[in-house]
């Protein structure tokens, strides 16, 4: 049970703007062989999608603070991010699993009022796909 909780927590935190490596936790648990791979992938996916949902909610309410000194993005940065998101649209959320750009994508989706249903669908596909590939490669490599 501790393994599942640790994986869930690391996946949730990894999907927010805080640094965390859920992939390393997943690989370690897969190599350990004490947990079914399908359950590990499911737990990691749920945690990571929930972390992205936190980002989406933060984005939904972030702009009301844009004129504060502590706001983390300038108007120029927001405009550039909005342009990028508009150019590629909601399909860019399929890149939400990517390092560095994935988390800001999920925040921007909230800022731009991406509907929750499409956000959850695309982010779940991206996050689950990443964990499935990682699990398949790990199991193929380490048996």
Residue, then its C-alpha position, 0 to 999 in steps of 0.5 A: x500500500x505504501x508503494x501505491x501511495x508514494x507513486x500517487x503522491x509523486x505523480x500528483x506533485x510531478x504534474x504540478x509546477x513543483x519538481x518531482x520524478x514520478x517516472x523513477x518511482x514507477x520504474x523502481x516499483x516495476x523492477x521490484x515486481x511486488x505490484x501488478x504493472x497495470x495497477x501501477x500505471x493506473x495509480x500513476x495516471x490518476x495522480x498525474x491527471x489530478x496534478x494537471x487538474x490542479x494546474x488547470x484550476x490555478x490557470x482558471x483563477x490566475x489572471x485575476x492576480x496578473x497585476x500583482x508584483x509577485x505574479x510569475x508571468x509578464x504580460x509578454x510571456x502570457x501573450x506568447x503562451x496564449x499565441x502558442x496555445x491558440x496556434x496548436x489548440x487543445x490538441x497541444x494538451x497531448x504534449x502535457x506529459x513533456x518535461x518543462x512545457x507540459x505543466x505550463x500547458x495545463x495552466x494555460x489551458x485553464x487560463x484560456x478556459x479550455x472545457x474541463x471534459x476535453x482537458x481531462x480527455x486529452x491529458x488522460x490520454x497523454x499521461x496514460x500513454x507516457x506511463x504505458x510506454x515507460x512500463x512496457x519498456x521497463x518490463x521488456x528491459x528488466x523482465 
